[in-house]
Each structure stands twice: as C-alpha cells, then as structure tokens.
Amino acid sequence: MLYTPAANLPQCPDAESGPSGRCPVTGLDLVIIALYLAGVVLSGALLSARQKTTAQYFLGGRKIPWWAIAASIVATETSTITFISVPGIAYSRGGDLTFLQLPMGYMVGRIAISILFIPLYFKGELLTVYQLLTERFGRGVKALAASLFVTMRTVGDGIRLLLTSIVLGAVTTAFLPGLRAEDAVPAAIIVLGVVMILFTLWGGMEAVIWIEVVQLGIYLTGAIAAAVILASKVDGGLSGALALAAAHGKLRLFDFSFLGQGSYATFWAGVVGGGFLVMSTHGTDQYLVQRYLCTSEPRKASAALLSSGVFVLFQFTLFLAIGILLFAFYRPFEAAGYATGPAAAPFLRGDGVFPDFITHHLPSPLPGLVVAAILAAALSSSLNAIAATSVNDLYRPLRPNRDDAHYLWLGKRLTVAAGILQILVALALRTSPSSALDKALAVASLLNGPVLGVFLLGSFTKSAAGPRAALLGMSAGLAVNLWMRFGTSMPWPWLAAIGSLTTLIVGTLAGRLWPEDAPRP
C-alpha cells in the first residue's frame, strides 16, 4: 500500500529500535487495541436488555442528553477518513490549509438546518426523516429518497471500514513481520466489521451514541498525543514546522477563485458547496437526523448541531496541523525527484503518511492508543440508521399491519445484513489507489444532493409540485450529478448544491406544467 520511506528518514530515539532503526510496535499495543474492541462489544451487550421496542432500538427512547448528541455528531463526522486523510492533505506537495474553507461551509449549513428542518422533525412521532416526504409526495418519493440513503451509506461506510483496516493491518504486520499486508487488511476488515455488527445489533442506537461519546475522547487524546510527539521530534518544534510550512506555501487559508486547482480548494466551493453538502448530510440523511430525534425537543437538537460545528472546525485544524508536522518530520522535499514524484512522496498517497508515523515512530504504548483512536472513529456505526430506514420507509408500507415486535425483529436482522454489505464493499475496494476522503465525500455529495432538493421542493412549493414532479426533479438532479462527477472536472463540493438545485428547479417547473392530485400517503 505504501512506498518504503527513504533510509535517511528520522529515527526513533525513545525506544529500542527494530531492524529499520524505527520504534517497533509491541504486544502491549495490540493488547490495547484488543481491549478496546472487546469493550465496544461488551457495551453493546450490556444495553441489549433495554432494546424492547423500535422506538428504543432506533431512537434510544428519545431520552439522550443534547451534549451527548453533540459529541456523537462530532464523532460521526470525524471518521477514520478524517483522522488519516486530512493530515495527508497538508503533508502532500501543494497541500495547504484551504481545506478549512469546507468546515466553514459546514457551519453555514448547520444554521440553515436549525431554521428550516429541525422544527419539522418534531412534528409527530417520527422514526426516520423520510417519513416527512410521505404526506407531501407519497410513498414513491419517500422510497426513492430512502433507497438513495441506504446506497450512499453502504458505499461510504464501506470505504471508511477499508481505511481503518489499512491502519490496523499496518500495526499487525509491524508486530508480525511475516504477515503480508495483502492478508492483514482483509482480515482486519472482517474483524472490525464483525465488531461493528455485534455492538450495533445488541445495543441499538443508544449503544451507538454512548460509544461515540467515548470515542470522541479517545481519538482526540490520541491525535493530541501524536501531535505532541511529532512536535518534539521536529527541529524547532511547532514554530520550526510552521516556518518550514510557510516557506513551502502550506499556510494559505483562503482561495477566492471559482474552481481553483483542487477538489475543495476554493472559498466558494467550501462555503456554498460545503453548506449544501451539510444541509443534505445533516438535514436529510437519516444517519445524522436520527441523532436529533433521540432528543426530546427541537431546541436541544439545534444546540447539539450548532455546538458540534464549532468543534469540527477546531479538530480539522488540529489534523491539518498534524499534517504540517509530518511534513517537517519526513522532509520529503529533500529527496531527489520530489517535484516530479508522487505528491505524498515517499508514500504512494497521503492516506499512508500518518499510519507510517504511528506504526514506526511512536514509542509504545502510544501506537496502541492512537490506533484505538482510529478504530474509535471508524466504529461510528450507520447500521442502525440503515436498518431503521429499511424497516420504516421501505418494508413497513408493504406490510403495515404487523406488530412492533415484528419490526424490531426485522430491524435487528437488517442491521446484520447492512454490516455484511459494508464488509463486502471494503473488500472490493481495497486495491483502489485514490484518496478515501475524496471518494467518500464525493459519494455523499452525489446522492444526497437530490434528496436535499426534494425536501426543499416540499418546503418551498406547497401546492405546485406533486409526486410526479418530485420524481422527475430527483431523477434530473441525480442525472446531472452523475454527469458532473464522471464527465467533467467539477469539484465534488459543488455536487450537493447542483443536485439539490436541479431537483428543486425541475420539480417546480414540472409541477406547474403538470398539476397533480394530492398523493395517497
């Protein structure tokens, strides 16, 4: 997965070194990782006795405090992809701080959600956000929106599982040199996937949220510990790293051009595109909306959402700072051919830089702590949200007269099925060379944009557009996004805005041209 770093890379003076002269991963690190995974499964088992109704299994009985929801949102948003890929952005040749324009847009989107959508979530006893579409547009539109969510989450979180497994595989092969990465990564995918399935199956949404609260503390501790160690190994510490970064143009924050040179490199793509992306992911995506529904009132849901946005901006800054420290530590610009080699040289891609430092340059037991932090970020399970959507939006309309125990039984089995599908996605994509961050966020922008558009259509066209107009609008939004993604070089943050606005415009025009009767719920 990675190029072998050059022989003149910094060595580890703090621990007994292995054959390469770097800090070896020890058995203690693996024990820490194993204990964490066991603790996750145990926490789900301890909460299993409380999962007796669909409201409890999918929404935690609507009794989760807002601050826990805020921590859960942050933990969900800060996946392994963030932990590993964001440092690689600042490290890579040409990388800088313009990525922070994206979380600025995230905050704009959160404000819009608090005003437009959150009040609607608490009108009635919703189990999923897509139930709002039934009364306005009928079952067909709701089923399409729910299906897009299930597809997007399955692929996106399969990618998340893959990236985490690459890190766990690197740690395992460092401890067991005879084990090949080609074998370690698939094994790690299966182990992590099974852990995710078990704790979600047993503990439901309540287990997911409380484990995410713990995860937030673990991976922030791990990231800060890694940053402190990195700064101590760089000539001049943090100030020396910042001076080196400034000399290589890595401290640029804003780019006010329209398209720029990167996939998220402009202010407008970040603030406008990022705002629409968050409106779609946090406003119409069951994975996030399900967390708001676990509170008792809209005021608490808004407080959780807005406070999480401030924290996300802080932690993206932290991970970019780690990338700058990695640049100062490895000093790739000193190698021959740096200007024409891979952007993340001496590594194949930016995703590989931080894992290499963790496994080869942190003294034990810090690798175990940091890898446990990465695993924590990965185990923000979407399986419960996928099961809730599948049961309530796709299955229940076909079998409406079953008792709650039947829907609960089905929800647990769909949790297992969703987990297996994510494992298969990770296994299928494990040889892909592209950045997991770009891939996962592009999938989210591609599919969530049309879903956001149909919610906006329902909000702003009270009588003009009906089910047929909504389906035409969503189809147009999805088609335009597919063309933009695969037929042009349009940066992915624009996809959510383009897909949602296309859906809104086409749906509005179709509603005016072909008026319809009210849908049958």
Stockholm file with secondary structure:
# STOCKHOLM 1.0

chainA/1-521         MLYTPAANLPQCPDAESGPSGRCPVTGLDLVIIALYLAGVVLSGALLSARQKTTAQYFLGGRKIPWWAIAASIVATETSTITFISVPGIAYSRGGDLTFLQLPMGYMVGRIAISILFIPLYFKGELLTVYQLLTERFGRGVKALAASLFVTMRTVGDGIRLLLTSIVLGAVTTAFLPGLRAEDAVPAAIIVLGVVMILFTLWGGMEAVIWIEVVQLGIYLTGAIAAAVILASKVDGGLSGALALAAAHGKLRLFDFSFLGQGSYATFWAGVVGGGFLVMSTHGTDQYLVQRYLCTSEPRKASAALLSSGVFVLFQFTLFLAIGILLFAFYRPFEAAGYATGPAAAPFLRGDGVFPDFITHHLPSPLPGLVVAAILAAALSSSLNAIAATSVNDLYRPLRPNRDDAHYLWLGKRLTVAAGILQILVALALRTSPSSALDKALAVASLLNGPVLGVFLLGSFTKSAAGPRAALLGMSAGLAVNLWMRFGTSMPWPWLAAIGSLTTLIVGTLAGRLWPEDAPRP
#=GR chainA/1-521 SS CCCCCCTTSCCCCSSCCCTTSSCCCCHHHHHHHHHHHHHHHHHHHHTGGGCCSHHHHHHGGGCCCHHHHHHHHHHHHSCHHHHHHHHHHHHSTTCCSGGGHHHHHHHHHHHHHHHHTHHHHTSSCCSSGGGHHHHHHCHHHHHHHHHHHHHHHHHHHHHHHHHHHHHHHHHHHHHSTTSCHHHHHHHHHHHHHHHHHHHHHHHHHHHHHHHHHHHHHHHHHHHHHHHHHHHHHSTTHHHHHHHHHHHTTTTCCCCCSSSCSSTTCSHHIIIIIHHHHHHHHHHSCHHHHHHHTTSSSHHHHHHHHHHHHHHHHHHHHHHHHHHHHHHHHHCGGGSTTTTTSCTTTTSSSGGGHHHHHHHHHSCTTHHHHHHHHHHHHHTCCCHHHHHHHIIIIIITTTSTTCCHHHHHHHHHHHHHHHHHHHHHHHHHTTTCCSCHHHHHHHHHHHHHHHHHHHHHHHHHCTTTCCHHHHHHHHHHHHHHHHHHHHHSCCCTHHHHHHHHHHHHHHHHHHHHHSCCCCCCC
#=GC SS_cons         CCCCCCTTSCCCCSSCCCTTSSCCCCHHHHHHHHHHHHHHHHHHHHTGGGCCSHHHHHHGGGCCCHHHHHHHHHHHHSCHHHHHHHHHHHHSTTCCSGGGHHHHHHHHHHHHHHHHTHHHHTSSCCSSGGGHHHHHHCHHHHHHHHHHHHHHHHHHHHHHHHHHHHHHHHHHHHHSTTSCHHHHHHHHHHHHHHHHHHHHHHHHHHHHHHHHHHHHHHHHHHHHHHHHHHHHHSTTHHHHHHHHHHHTTTTCCCCCSSSCSSTTCSHHIIIIIHHHHHHHHHHSCHHHHHHHTTSSSHHHHHHHHHHHHHHHHHHHHHHHHHHHHHHHHHCGGGSTTTTTSCTTTTSSSGGGHHHHHHHHHSCTTHHHHHHHHHHHHHTCCCHHHHHHHIIIIIITTTSTTCCHHHHHHHHHHHHHHHHHHHHHHHHHTTTCCSCHHHHHHHHHHHHHHHHHHHHHHHHHCTTTCCHHHHHHHHHHHHHHHHHHHHHSCCCTHHHHHHHHHHHHHHHHHHHHHSCCCCCCC
//
